């Protein structure tokens, strides 16, 4: 990249997209709920805030 500022902007945009698109915490929270139900364990409070909008 000839322009470091453009490269930096691409990196920030890519990171923001991954964070908002993948939502790994939500996926892991759902897996935890499923496995706790299958193992007949008591549910625990979710770590993922469903009200969080990514800002």
C-alpha positions, 0 to 999 in steps of 0.5 A: 500500500502506498498510502498508510492511512488507507491501509489503516482505514482498511484494517479498522473497517475489517476488524469492525466487520469481523466483530459485528459479523461473527459475534463469537461470544453469542455463538459460544453462549448458545453452545453453552446453553445447549450443552447445559440443557443436555447435561441437565445442568442449571442454566447460567447467566449469559455472557453475551449482552443481547442489547449490545449494538456493537458501539 
